[in-house]
Amino acid sequence: MIAGDNRGTREYVFDNGILCKSKDIDAYVAAMKAVMEHPDQAAVMGKRSREIAMGFSRSRTDQVMRDVYEKMKAMTEGQDC
């Protein structure tokens, strides 16, 4: 993964990609060259990115939200809301 180093992406790009300053075209070019020149490393980053993305699957997100609502329900039972 090659991504802009800004809020929202830097929280999800670690050992699974390359962050570039958003308006630094040379940094993006260098990152693309690095990926093309090191396909084995690119494959590892791709695998790691897929693993991270699975944490955001529909079923996982649904479960996280159900857990949040259940916790809030338990905290507010008996209270007028």
Buried (B, 14 or more C-beta within 10 A) or exposed (E): BBBBBEEEBEEBBEEBBBBBEEEEEEBBEBBEEEBEEEEEEBEEBBEBBEEBEEEEEEEEEEEEEEEEEEEEEEEEEEEEE
